[in-house]
Amino acid sequence: MSVVSDLYRNSPNAGMVEFQEKLRLQQENSMHTELEKLLTTAKPSEAEISRKDFEGFKKLFHRFLQEKGPSVDWAKIQRPPEDSIQPYEKIKLKGLPADVASSLNKLAVVKLNGGLGTSMGCKGPKSLISVRNENTFLDLTVQQIEHLNKSYNADVPLVLMNSFNTDEDTKKILQKYTHHRVKIHTFNQSRYPRINKESLLPVATNMGLTGENEEAWYPPGHGDIYTSFYNSGLLDKLITEGKEYIFVSNIDNLGATVDLHILNHLMNQPSDKRCEFVMEVTDKTRADVKGGTLTQYDGKLRLLEIAQVPKAQVDEFKSVTKFKIFNTNNLWISLPAIKRLHEKNGMDMEIILNPKTLDGGLNVIQLETAVGAAMKSFDNVLGINVPRSRFLPVKTTSDLLLVMSNLYSMNAGSLTMSPKREFPTTPHVKLGSSFTKVRDFLKRFESIPDMLELDHLTVSGDVTFGKQVTLKGTVIIIANHGDRIDIPAGAMLENKIVSGNLRILDH
């Protein structure tokens, strides 16, 4: 039986409790010993950073050993009070001040840039994948902020939180932006050791990132932003420069642009009631049932993630009627508040236990945290229910097809839904495994179809699209195993099912 299951077994008597406490202490001491051994193999230039990383890891590991069962009591979960989540329209009604620049000069934009493009078949940072007219996620972000700085004669810097996976490649590419009107800073999130699920010890044999240690390390989720931002010295630097807020979002969310109305709302609160943490939420659809939601818990507004929900309540959590909104991970956070909470050790974030299986079959666990989970530690917390257009993530090639299409027009790095589309919602697109990798996806489209009147598209099997294809209504194209379907150039498919033998049927 693994140490993990030993730790989580119910304790029938005081003797067992004492035994488990000894076991936990022994486990913690063994982990500390192994971490010290690893540190002796670090390069002198990296030793101090690695030691700081390990201090954060030790705290997380200690809490992991202490925790028993789910981190929430389902009976205590309540709906958030009405005024704790404001509709965006209400905030927008206030209008904008004459001097927008003074607010912008107190803002920095932080993009979470730790992810690789592996799920889309790409090597290197995901932010370097081309998503629109040869522009990458990073290109679009720089264009957006440069446009703000030029339009309002402001100085909004861009901050990239990289991981050890993305830092080197990102820094190389940043040279191309030297003449853009955007100051760009980077810092690295921590590097933590993956833990063997059976022994609860690190799988790494040294601090290297190659060879047998290639899979031994991981970046510990975006909840690490607070510690790594502080440790980098960049937090203090920005505060010294007069920055008061950061706007944090995932770099692959193309809807996460700086919103001047939300910024104005933050800046115009009375100083004693100023929001320290704002989470943008949006209405849930059936596609968003796994997204984290806001609840009232122990008198505080709190993010509830699916990983924290007891199994018996998962269906209730996914309900669109009970939990109507979900977290977009667009967050506005006070810099002085981050500094205060970090220095008081006041950040309280639930641990996310992420099990993985390495290429060789070894079962490991990663201890992670989510940036939004810290909201309960801040004062004057607010949710803002924003339009769906502020949540436009590109996680798959199905998402990529949408943002490359004529559904969107691009202006200064920002994508907006075409006014020619009659419905404000995006079509539901599901591309099969032949389209998973970006390289294969691009080969299958001679040009991106006209999708202005599309509601639903499902494509499965070996399918290619000629130039200037138009898709309307519901279109389902299924090539059976061994068959190939080529949609001819100029074809117009409206409410059609195209099956494996190339028959086209009315849907």
C-alpha positions as CSV (number, residue, x, y, z in Angstrom):
1,M,0.0,0.0,0.0
2,S,1.3,3.5,-0.8
3,V,2.3,6.0,1.8
4,V,-0.5,8.3,0.4
5,S,-3.2,5.8,1.2
6,D,-1.6,5.2,4.6
7,L,-1.8,8.9,5.4
8,Y,-5.4,9.2,4.3
9,R,-6.8,6.2,6.1
10,N,-9.4,6.9,8.8
11,S,-7.9,6.9,12.3
12,P,-10.0,4.5,14.5
13,N,-8.1,5.4,17.8
14,A,-5.7,7.8,19.4
15,G,-2.8,5.3,18.9
16,M,-3.4,5.3,15.2
17,V,-3.5,9.2,15.2
18,E,-0.2,9.3,17.0
19,F,1.3,6.7,14.6
20,Q,0.1,8.7,11.6
21,E,1.6,11.9,13.0
22,K,5.0,10.1,13.4
23,L,4.7,8.8,9.9
24,R,4.0,12.3,8.6
25,L,7.0,13.7,10.4
26,Q,9.2,11.0,9.1
27,Q,7.9,11.6,5.6
28,E,8.6,15.3,5.9
29,N,12.1,14.8,7.2
30,S,12.9,12.3,4.4
31,M,11.6,14.9,1.9
32,H,13.8,17.6,3.4
33,T,16.9,15.4,3.3
34,E,16.3,14.5,-0.4
35,L,15.8,18.2,-1.2
36,E,19.1,19.1,0.5
37,K,20.9,16.4,-1.6
38,L,19.4,17.8,-4.8
39,L,20.6,21.3,-3.9
40,T,24.2,20.1,-3.7
41,T,24.0,19.4,-7.4
42,A,22.7,22.9,-8.4
43,K,24.9,25.3,-10.4
44,P,26.3,28.1,-8.2
45,S,24.3,30.6,-10.2
46,E,21.0,28.8,-9.6
47,A,21.5,27.6,-6.0
48,E,19.9,30.6,-4.3
49,I,16.8,30.5,-6.7
50,S,16.5,26.8,-6.2
51,R,16.6,27.1,-2.4
52,K,13.9,29.7,-2.5
53,D,11.8,27.5,-4.7
54,F,12.3,24.6,-2.3
55,E,11.2,26.7,0.7
56,G,7.9,27.3,-1.1
57,F,7.6,23.6,-2.0
58,K,8.3,22.5,1.6
59,K,5.3,24.6,2.9
60,L,3.1,23.1,0.2
61,F,4.3,19.6,1.0
62,H,3.8,20.1,4.8
63,R,0.2,21.2,4.2
64,F,-0.4,18.3,1.8
65,L,0.6,15.9,4.6
66,Q,-1.6,17.6,7.1
67,E,-4.8,17.7,5.0
68,K,-7.4,15.1,5.5
69,G,-10.1,14.7,2.9
70,P,-11.9,17.5,0.9
71,S,-10.9,21.1,1.6
72,V,-14.6,22.3,1.7
73,D,-17.6,21.3,3.7
74,W,-20.4,21.2,1.1
75,A,-23.1,22.0,3.7
76,K,-21.4,25.4,4.3
77,I,-21.4,26.5,0.7
78,Q,-23.9,29.3,0.0
79,R,-24.7,31.4,-3.1
80,P,-22.8,34.7,-3.1
81,P,-24.7,37.8,-1.9
82,E,-26.3,39.8,-4.7
83,D,-23.9,42.8,-4.4
84,S,-20.8,40.7,-4.4
85,I,-21.0,40.1,-8.1
86,Q,-21.7,43.3,-10.1
87,P,-23.0,43.2,-13.7
88,Y,-20.5,44.7,-16.1
89,E,-23.2,47.0,-17.6
90,K,-23.6,48.7,-14.3
91,I,-19.9,49.4,-14.1
92,K,-19.8,50.6,-17.7
93,L,-22.6,53.2,-17.0
94,K,-20.2,55.3,-14.9
95,G,-18.4,56.3,-18.2
96,L,-14.8,57.2,-18.3
97,P,-12.9,60.1,-16.8
98,A,-11.2,62.7,-19.0
99,D,-7.8,61.6,-17.8
100,V,-7.7,57.9,-18.6
101,A,-3.8,58.0,-18.7
102,S,-3.5,58.6,-14.9
103,S,-5.3,55.3,-14.2
104,L,-3.4,53.4,-16.9
105,N,-0.1,54.6,-15.5
106,K,-1.0,52.8,-12.3
107,L,-1.5,49.5,-14.1
108,A,0.7,46.6,-15.2
109,V,-0.5,43.7,-17.4
110,V,0.6,40.2,-16.3
111,K,0.3,37.3,-18.7
112,L,0.6,33.7,-17.5
113,N,3.1,32.4,-20.0
114,G,4.3,29.1,-18.4
115,G,2.6,26.7,-20.8
116,L,3.9,24.7,-23.7
117,G,2.0,24.1,-27.0
118,T,2.3,20.3,-26.6
119,S,-1.5,19.7,-26.5
120,M,-1.7,21.3,-30.0
121,G,1.3,19.3,-31.3
122,C,3.7,22.3,-31.1
123,K,7.2,22.5,-29.5
124,G,8.1,25.5,-27.3
125,P,6.0,28.1,-25.6
126,K,2.3,28.1,-26.5
127,S,2.4,31.9,-26.7
128,L,4.5,31.6,-29.9
129,I,1.9,29.7,-31.9
130,S,0.5,31.8,-34.8
131,V,-3.2,32.4,-34.3
132,R,-4.2,35.2,-36.6
133,N,-2.6,36.5,-39.8
134,E,0.8,35.1,-38.8
135,N,0.5,36.9,-35.4
136,T,1.2,34.8,-32.3
137,F,-0.5,35.2,-28.9
138,L,2.5,37.2,-27.8
139,D,2.4,39.5,-30.9
140,L,-1.3,40.2,-30.2
141,T,-0.7,41.0,-26.6
142,V,2.2,43.4,-27.4
143,Q,0.0,45.1,-30.1
144,Q,-2.9,45.6,-27.7
145,I,-0.7,47.2,-25.0
146,E,1.2,49.3,-27.5
147,H,-2.1,50.6,-28.8
148,L,-3.2,51.6,-25.3
149,N,0.1,53.4,-24.6
150,K,0.0,55.3,-27.9
151,S,-3.7,56.2,-27.7
152,Y,-3.5,57.6,-24.2
153,N,0.2,58.6,-23.9
154,A,0.5,56.1,-21.1
155,D,3.1,53.7,-19.8
156,V,1.5,50.3,-19.2
157,P,4.2,47.6,-18.9
158,L,3.8,43.9,-19.9
159,V,5.0,41.3,-17.4
160,L,5.4,37.7,-18.5
161,M,5.3,35.0,-15.9
162,N,7.4,32.3,-17.6
163,S,8.3,28.8,-16.5
164,F,11.6,26.9,-16.8
165,N,9.9,25.4,-19.9
166,T,9.2,28.7,-21.7
167,D,11.8,31.2,-20.3
168,E,14.7,30.7,-22.8
169,D,12.6,30.6,-26.0
170,T,10.4,33.6,-24.8
171,K,13.5,35.7,-24.0
172,K,14.9,35.1,-27.5
173,I,11.8,36.3,-29.2
174,L,11.4,39.4,-27.0
175,Q,14.2,41.1,-29.0
176,K,11.8,41.7,-31.8
177,Y,9.8,44.1,-29.7
178,T,12.6,46.4,-28.7
179,H,11.2,49.2,-30.8
180,H,7.6,48.8,-29.7
181,R,6.2,51.2,-27.2
182,V,5.9,48.6,-24.4
183,K,8.3,47.9,-21.6
184,I,8.4,44.1,-21.2
185,H,9.5,42.4,-17.9
186,T,9.8,38.7,-17.2
187,F,10.0,36.6,-14.1
188,N,10.0,32.8,-13.6
189,Q,7.5,30.8,-11.6
190,S,9.0,28.3,-9.3
191,R,10.4,24.9,-10.3
192,Y,9.1,22.1,-8.0
193,P,10.1,18.4,-7.9
194,R,7.5,15.8,-9.0
195,I,6.8,13.3,-6.2
196,N,6.8,9.5,-6.6
197,K,3.2,8.5,-5.6
198,E,4.4,5.4,-3.7
199,S,7.4,6.7,-1.7
200,L,6.4,10.4,-1.6
201,L,10.0,11.4,-2.4
202,P,11.3,13.4,-5.4
203,V,11.9,11.5,-8.6
204,A,14.8,13.8,-9.6
205,T,18.3,12.6,-9.0
206,N,19.9,16.0,-9.5
207,M,18.9,19.6,-10.5
208,G,19.4,19.0,-14.2
209,L,16.5,19.3,-16.7
210,T,17.7,16.8,-19.3
211,G,18.2,13.1,-19.6
212,E,16.7,11.1,-16.8
213,N,15.5,14.3,-15.1
214,E,13.6,15.7,-18.1
215,E,10.3,14.7,-16.5
216,A,11.3,15.2,-12.9
217,W,10.2,18.9,-12.5
218,Y,7.1,20.9,-13.0
219,P,5.9,24.6,-12.7
220,P,3.4,24.5,-9.8
221,G,0.3,26.1,-11.3
222,H,-0.5,29.8,-11.6
223,G,-1.1,30.2,-7.9
224,D,2.6,30.4,-7.6
225,I,2.5,33.9,-9.1
226,Y,2.4,35.6,-5.7
227,T,5.6,34.0,-4.3
228,S,7.6,34.1,-7.5
229,F,6.6,37.6,-8.3
230,Y,7.7,38.8,-4.9
231,N,10.9,36.7,-4.9
232,S,11.9,38.1,-8.3
233,G,12.0,41.7,-7.0
234,L,9.7,42.8,-9.7
235,L,6.8,43.4,-7.4
236,D,8.7,46.0,-5.4
237,K,10.1,47.5,-8.6
238,L,6.6,48.1,-10.0
239,I,5.3,49.5,-6.7
240,T,8.3,51.9,-6.6
241,E,7.3,53.0,-10.1
242,G,3.8,53.9,-8.9
243,K,1.9,50.9,-10.1
244,E,-1.1,49.9,-8.0
245,Y,-2.8,47.1,-9.8
246,I,-2.0,44.2,-12.1
247,F,-4.4,42.8,-14.6
248,V,-3.6,39.0,-14.8
249,S,-4.8,36.6,-17.4
250,N,-3.8,33.5,-19.4
251,I,-1.9,34.4,-22.5
252,D,-4.1,32.1,-24.6
253,N,-7.3,34.0,-23.7
254,L,-7.6,36.4,-26.7
255,G,-10.6,38.1,-25.0
256,A,-8.5,39.3,-22.0
257,T,-7.7,42.9,-23.0
258,V,-7.4,45.8,-20.6
259,D,-10.9,47.1,-19.9
260,L,-10.9,50.8,-19.1
261,H,-14.3,50.7,-17.4
262,I,-13.2,48.0,-14.8
263,L,-9.9,49.9,-14.3
264,N,-11.8,53.2,-13.7
265,H,-14.1,51.4,-11.2
266,L,-11.1,50.2,-9.2
267,M,-9.4,53.6,-9.2
268,N,-12.5,55.5,-8.1
269,Q,-13.4,53.6,-4.9
270,P,-13.0,55.4,-1.6
271,S,-9.5,54.5,-0.3
272,D,-10.9,52.5,2.7
273,K,-13.2,50.5,0.4
274,R,-10.9,50.0,-2.5
275,C,-11.1,46.5,-4.0
276,E,-7.9,44.5,-3.6
277,F,-9.1,41.6,-5.8
278,V,-11.6,41.5,-8.7
279,M,-12.4,38.3,-10.5
280,E,-14.1,38.5,-13.9
281,V,-16.8,35.9,-14.2
282,T,-19.2,35.1,-17.1
283,D,-22.4,33.2,-17.6
284,K,-22.0,29.4,-17.7
285,T,-23.0,27.4,-20.7
286,R,-23.0,23.6,-21.1
287,A,-19.4,23.8,-22.3
288,D,-18.2,25.4,-19.1
289,V,-19.5,23.0,-16.5
290,K,-16.1,22.2,-15.1
291,G,-15.0,25.9,-14.6
292,G,-14.5,27.2,-11.1
293,T,-17.3,29.3,-9.7
294,L,-17.8,31.8,-6.9
295,T,-19.5,30.9,-3.6
296,Q,-20.0,32.4,-0.2
297,Y,-18.1,30.3,2.4
298,D,-17.5,31.2,6.1
299,G,-18.7,34.8,5.3
300,K,-16.2,35.3,2.4
301,L,-16.4,35.2,-1.3
302,R,-14.4,32.2,-2.5
303,L,-13.5,30.4,-5.6
304,L,-14.7,26.8,-5.7
305,E,-12.9,24.5,-8.2
306,I,-14.2,21.1,-9.4
307,A,-11.2,19.4,-7.8
308,Q,-12.4,20.5,-4.3
309,V,-15.9,19.1,-4.8
310,P,-16.8,15.8,-3.0
311,K,-17.7,13.2,-5.6
312,A,-21.3,13.0,-4.5
313,Q,-21.8,16.7,-5.3
314,V,-20.0,16.9,-8.7
315,D,-23.3,16.8,-10.7
316,E,-24.7,19.6,-8.5
317,F,-21.5,21.6,-9.1
318,K,-21.9,21.2,-12.8
319,S,-25.5,22.4,-12.7
320,V,-26.1,25.5,-14.8
321,T,-29.1,26.5,-12.6
322,K,-27.4,26.4,-9.2
323,F,-23.9,27.8,-10.2
324,K,-24.7,30.2,-13.1
325,I,-21.2,31.8,-13.5
326,F,-17.6,30.6,-13.9
327,N,-14.2,32.1,-13.4
328,T,-12.5,33.5,-16.6
329,N,-9.2,33.8,-14.8
330,N,-9.1,37.5,-15.7
331,L,-8.1,39.0,-12.4
332,W,-7.4,42.6,-11.2
333,I,-5.2,42.5,-8.0
334,S,-3.7,45.2,-5.8
335,L,0.1,45.2,-5.7
336,P,0.4,46.6,-2.2
337,A,-2.0,43.9,-1.0
338,I,0.1,41.1,-2.6
339,K,3.1,42.5,-0.8
340,R,1.3,42.8,2.6
341,L,-0.1,39.3,2.4
342,H,3.1,37.7,1.3
343,E,5.1,39.3,4.0
344,K,2.5,38.2,6.6
345,N,2.4,34.7,5.2
346,G,-1.3,35.4,4.7
347,M,-2.0,33.8,1.4
348,D,-4.4,30.9,1.8
349,M,-4.8,28.7,-1.3
350,E,-6.2,25.2,-1.5
351,I,-3.8,22.5,-2.8
352,I,-4.6,21.0,-6.1
353,L,-3.4,17.4,-6.3
354,N,-2.5,16.7,-9.9
355,P,-1.7,13.0,-10.6
356,K,0.5,12.2,-13.7
357,T,2.0,9.2,-15.3
358,L,5.5,9.7,-16.7
359,D,6.5,8.2,-20.1
360,G,8.2,5.2,-18.3
361,G,4.9,4.4,-16.5
362,L,5.9,5.9,-13.1
363,N,2.9,7.4,-11.2
364,V,3.8,10.8,-9.7
365,I,1.9,13.7,-8.1
366,Q,2.2,17.4,-8.5
367,L,1.2,19.8,-5.8
368,E,-0.3,23.0,-7.4
369,T,-2.3,26.0,-6.5
370,A,-4.6,28.4,-8.5
371,V,-4.2,32.2,-8.6
372,G,-7.9,32.8,-8.1
373,A,-8.0,30.7,-4.9
374,A,-6.2,33.4,-3.0
375,M,-9.1,35.8,-3.3
376,K,-10.5,34.9,0.2
377,S,-7.2,36.3,1.7
378,F,-7.8,39.8,0.2
379,D,-10.1,42.7,1.4
380,N,-13.0,44.1,-0.5
381,V,-13.2,41.3,-3.0
382,L,-15.6,41.7,-6.0
383,G,-16.8,39.6,-8.9
384,I,-17.8,41.3,-12.1
385,N,-20.0,39.5,-14.5
386,V,-18.5,40.3,-17.9
387,P,-19.7,39.6,-21.5
388,R,-18.6,36.3,-22.9
389,S,-16.4,38.1,-25.4
390,R,-13.9,38.6,-22.6
391,F,-13.4,34.8,-22.5
392,L,-11.9,33.6,-25.8
393,P,-9.4,30.9,-24.9
394,V,-7.5,28.9,-27.5
395,K,-6.9,25.5,-26.0
396,T,-7.4,23.3,-29.1
397,T,-7.4,23.6,-32.9
398,S,-11.2,23.7,-32.7
399,D,-10.8,27.0,-30.8
400,L,-8.1,28.1,-33.3
401,L,-10.5,27.6,-36.2
402,L,-12.9,30.0,-34.7
403,V,-10.4,32.8,-34.1
404,M,-8.9,32.4,-37.5
405,S,-12.3,32.7,-39.2
406,N,-14.3,35.6,-40.5
407,L,-16.3,35.4,-37.2
408,Y,-13.8,37.8,-35.8
409,S,-12.2,41.0,-37.1
410,M,-8.8,42.2,-35.7
411,N,-7.9,45.7,-34.7
412,A,-4.7,46.6,-32.8
413,G,-4.3,43.1,-31.6
414,S,-7.8,42.8,-30.3
415,L,-10.4,40.4,-31.8
416,T,-14.0,41.4,-31.9
417,M,-17.0,39.4,-33.1
418,S,-18.0,40.4,-36.6
419,P,-21.2,42.7,-36.7
420,K,-22.3,40.5,-39.7
421,R,-23.0,37.6,-37.3
422,E,-26.6,37.6,-36.2
423,F,-26.0,35.7,-32.9
424,P,-23.6,36.9,-30.2
425,T,-22.6,33.3,-29.3
426,T,-19.8,31.4,-31.1
427,P,-20.5,28.2,-33.0
428,H,-19.8,24.9,-31.3
429,V,-16.9,23.3,-33.2
430,K,-15.6,19.8,-32.6
431,L,-12.7,18.7,-34.8
432,G,-11.5,15.1,-34.7
433,S,-8.1,13.6,-33.9
434,S,-6.8,14.2,-37.5
435,F,-6.9,17.9,-36.7
436,T,-5.3,17.9,-33.2
437,K,-1.9,19.1,-34.2
438,V,-1.6,22.6,-35.6
439,R,0.6,21.4,-38.5
440,D,-2.0,18.8,-39.6
441,F,-4.9,21.2,-39.0
442,L,-3.4,23.8,-41.4
443,K,-2.8,21.2,-44.1
444,R,-6.5,20.3,-44.1
445,F,-7.8,23.8,-44.9
446,E,-6.8,25.5,-48.1
447,S,-8.5,28.5,-46.7
448,I,-10.6,28.9,-43.5
449,P,-14.3,28.5,-44.3
450,D,-16.9,31.2,-44.1
451,M,-18.5,30.5,-40.7
452,L,-20.6,33.6,-40.1
453,E,-23.9,31.6,-40.1
454,L,-22.5,28.4,-38.6
455,D,-24.1,27.0,-35.4
456,H,-22.4,23.7,-35.0
457,L,-19.6,21.8,-36.8
458,T,-18.4,18.3,-36.2
459,V,-15.6,16.8,-38.3
460,S,-14.2,13.3,-37.9
461,G,-11.7,11.3,-39.9
462,D,-9.6,12.1,-43.0
463,V,-11.4,15.3,-44.2
464,T,-9.9,18.3,-46.2
465,F,-11.5,21.6,-47.1
466,G,-10.9,23.4,-50.4
467,K,-10.8,27.2,-50.8
468,Q,-13.8,29.4,-50.1
469,V,-16.1,26.8,-48.5
470,T,-19.1,28.2,-46.7
471,L,-20.6,26.4,-43.6
472,K,-24.1,27.3,-42.3
473,G,-26.4,25.9,-39.6
474,T,-25.4,22.5,-38.4
475,V,-22.7,20.6,-40.4
476,I,-21.5,17.1,-39.6
477,I,-18.7,15.6,-41.7
478,I,-17.7,12.0,-40.9
479,A,-15.1,10.1,-43.0
480,N,-15.2,6.4,-42.0
481,H,-11.9,4.6,-41.3
482,G,-10.1,4.1,-44.6
483,D,-12.3,6.7,-46.4
484,R,-11.3,10.3,-47.3
485,I,-13.6,13.2,-47.9
486,D,-12.5,16.3,-49.8
487,I,-14.9,19.2,-49.5
488,P,-14.6,20.9,-52.9
489,A,-13.6,24.5,-53.4
490,G,-16.5,26.9,-53.3
491,A,-18.9,24.3,-51.7
492,M,-21.7,25.6,-49.5
493,L,-22.9,23.3,-46.8
494,E,-26.0,24.3,-44.9
495,N,-27.6,21.8,-42.4
496,K,-25.8,18.9,-44.0
497,I,-24.5,15.5,-42.9
498,V,-21.6,14.4,-45.1
499,S,-20.9,10.7,-44.6
500,G,-18.0,8.3,-45.4
501,N,-19.2,7.5,-48.9
502,L,-19.4,11.2,-49.9
503,R,-23.2,11.3,-50.0
504,I,-24.5,14.8,-48.9
505,L,-27.7,14.6,-46.9
506,D,-30.1,17.3,-45.6
507,H,-29.7,17.6,-41.8
